[in-house]
Amino acid sequence: MSVSPMQLFEEQVSSEDSALRLDAMCKLGVVGKAMGPDDTLGSLLPFLAAHTDDDDEMLLKMAQQLGTMVPSLVPGPSAFPIVSILETLCGVEETVVRSAAVASLTAVVPHLPSSDSGKLLDAVKRLASSDWFTGRVSSCGLAGACYSHLLKAGAGEGADD
């Protein structure tokens, strides 16, 4: 009987054993490669998006691993679901999680198509206008990458909004 990479990942992440859960999250990139781009986009990323309320160690590994998936596994034009998950992680209270999410987002942004510039700017604006300081701090870390992407996309005047 064969177990799919997604089933195994879900079992391990749902385990009571914190070491097993953390090990599974450390292998997120391997799981994604075993699943392929389509299943990663269709199954793995929605699963991760639903699990952004985990403990800080898990979220840290998630943030770190997501940044490595673009463009090697998920092509830039399909990467916005990763941006959305990382945006959520940018609002986490734990500093190391936020820093890792900002670093990963900064690595992903150059691979996004210019057609995603508006959505990217909206994400940074949401963070900048969040009620809690965590999002606002993260938006400062993303401003440079976002601005560079907007300039490259020819939408630099949108950065004045």
SERO-296057 format. One record per residue (C-alpha): x, y, z; chain; residue in three letters. Coordinates in steps of 0.001 Angstrom, whole numbers. Example, Ala and Ser with C-alpha at 12.3 -4.5 7.8 and 13.67 -1.06 7.14 Angstrom:
        u        v        w  cadena  residuo
    12300    -4500     7800       A      ALA
    13670    -1060     7140       A      SER
***
This chain:
        u        v        w  cadena  residuo
        0        0        0       A      MET
     1446     3312    -1100       A      SER
      993     6560      791       A      VAL
     1050     9808    -1152       A      SER
     3501    12524     -109       A      PRO
      549    14768      832       A      MET
    -1042    12113     3047       A      GLN
     2247    11456     4801       A      LEU
     2873    15181     5278       A      PHE
     -643    15716     6699       A      GLU
     -217    12786     9099       A      GLU
     3129    14036    10330       A      GLN
     2025    17655    10706       A      VAL
    -1071    16504    12615       A      SER
      969    14275    14930       A      SER
     1135    14856    18677       A      GLU
     4920    14420    18499       A      ASP
     6350    17919    18109       A      SER
     9692    16620    16777       A      ALA
     7897    14691    14022       A      LEU
     5789    17734    13177       A      ARG
     8843    19984    12973       A      LEU
    10735    17434    10878       A      ASP
     7823    17286     8439       A      ALA
     7799    21070     8067       A      MET
    11573    21073     7514       A      CYS
    10966    18755     4556       A      LYS
     8264    20926     3019       A      LEU
    10332    21554     -103       A      GLY
    10968    17826     -554       A      VAL
     7251    17119     -191       A      VAL
     6457    19791    -2752       A      GLY
     8957    18365    -5233       A      LYS
     7555    14856    -4729       A      ALA
     4051    16175    -5378       A      MET
     4952    18347    -8351       A      GLY
     3849    21920    -9113       A      PRO
      173    21176    -9817       A      ASP
     -465    19183    -6639       A      ASP
     1601    21638    -4619       A      THR
     -621    24479    -5821       A      LEU
    -3836    22474    -5549       A      GLY
    -3313    20598    -2274       A      SER
     -205    21521     -322       A      LEU
     -514    25316     -353       A      LEU
    -4219    25323      640       A      PRO
    -3329    22931     3480       A      PHE
     -560    25265     4661       A      LEU
    -2830    28308     4362       A      ALA
    -5235    26607     6760       A      ALA
    -2429    25904     9263       A      HIS
     -952    29348     9870       A      THR
    -1991    29253    13517       A      ASP
      513    26589    14551       A      ASP
     3312    26991    17095       A      ASP
     6147    29390    16352       A      ASP
     8736    26741    15453       A      GLU
     6418    25269    12831       A      MET
     5590    28693    11424       A      LEU
     9270    29606    11270       A      LEU
    10087    26496     9236       A      LYS
     7054    27089     7025       A      MET
     8152    30654     6298       A      ALA
    11697    29558     5535       A      GLN
    10660    26687     3281       A      GLN
     8050    28627     1305       A      LEU
    10658    31106      137       A      GLY
    12687    28323    -1458       A      THR
     9787    26983    -3528       A      MET
     9776    29830    -6071       A      VAL
    10830    29491    -8886       A      PRO
    12374    26016    -8472       A      SER
     9015    24309    -7814       A      LEU
     6285    26890    -8218       A      VAL
     6771    29176   -11208       A      PRO
     6527    32917   -10569       A      GLY
     3205    33385   -12414       A      PRO
     1604    30804   -10085       A      SER
     3300    31919    -6865       A      ALA
      730    34310    -5425       A      PHE
     -750    31669    -3064       A      PRO
     2694    31544    -1442       A      ILE
     2663    35334    -1128       A      VAL
     -715    35140      622       A      SER
      534    32589     3166       A      ILE
     3684    34611     3815       A      LEU
     1590    37763     4210       A      GLU
     -296    36010     7003       A      THR
     2985    34959     8616       A      LEU
     4191    38579     8450       A      CYS
     1525    39388    11008       A      GLY
     2612    36768    13554       A      VAL
     3723    38100    16922       A      GLU
     6990    36128    17092       A      GLU
     9813    38209    15621       A      THR
    11784    35346    14071       A      VAL
     8705    34105    12210       A      VAL
     7987    37588    10851       A      ARG
    11618    38064     9827       A      SER
    11665    34731     7998       A      ALA
     8375    35552     6258       A      ALA
     9720    38943     5149       A      VAL
    12954    37344     3913       A      ALA
    11024    34710     1969       A      SER
     8664    37276      500       A      LEU
    11597    39426     -530       A      THR
    13041    36393    -2324       A      ALA
     9724    35543    -4039       A      VAL
     8766    39059    -5210       A      VAL
    11283    39294    -8090       A      PRO
     9776    36139    -9625       A      HIS
     6209    37460    -9656       A      LEU
     4829    38588   -12997       A      PRO
     4096    42274   -13488       A      SER
      387    41385   -13600       A      SER
      606    40621    -9851       A      ASP
     1986    44078    -8996       A      SER
    -1384    45431    -7875       A      GLY
    -2034    42418    -5639       A      LYS
     1461    42711    -4187       A      LEU
      983    46393    -3442       A      LEU
    -2392    45612    -1823       A      ASP
     -731    43002      407       A      ALA
     1932    45474     1563       A      VAL
     -731    48142     2162       A      LYS
    -2785    45671     4245       A      ARG
      260    44954     6364       A      LEU
     1101    48660     6689       A      ALA
    -2413    49514     7841       A      SER
    -2904    46584    10205       A      SER
    -4071    47297    13733       A      ASP
    -1190    45474    15366       A      TRP
     2447    46555    15045       A      PHE
     3552    43212    13619       A      THR
     2139    43829    10164       A      GLY
     3369    47393    10077       A      ARG
     6924    46334    10934       A      VAL
     6815    43654     8246       A      SER
     5546    46105     5642       A      SER
     8644    48234     6216       A      CYS
    10822    45224     5423       A      GLY
     8879    44580     2215       A      LEU
     8687    48137      938       A      ALA
    11967    48037     -979       A      GLY
    11264    44752    -2761       A      ALA
     7730    45856    -3568       A      CYS
     8885    49220    -4900       A      TYR
    11553    47592    -7080       A      SER
     8966    45189    -8473       A      HIS
     6574    48046    -9219       A      LEU
     9292    49988   -11018       A      LEU
    10262    46948   -13018       A      LYS
     6603    46382   -13910       A      ALA
     6271    49972   -15065       A      GLY
     3831    50829   -12312       A      ALA
     6170    52968   -10228       A      GLY
     3622    55759   -10048       A      GLU
     1327    53351    -8136       A      GLY
     3816    53339    -5283       A      ALA
     2793    56914    -4415       A      ASP
     -725    55799    -3394       A      ASP
***
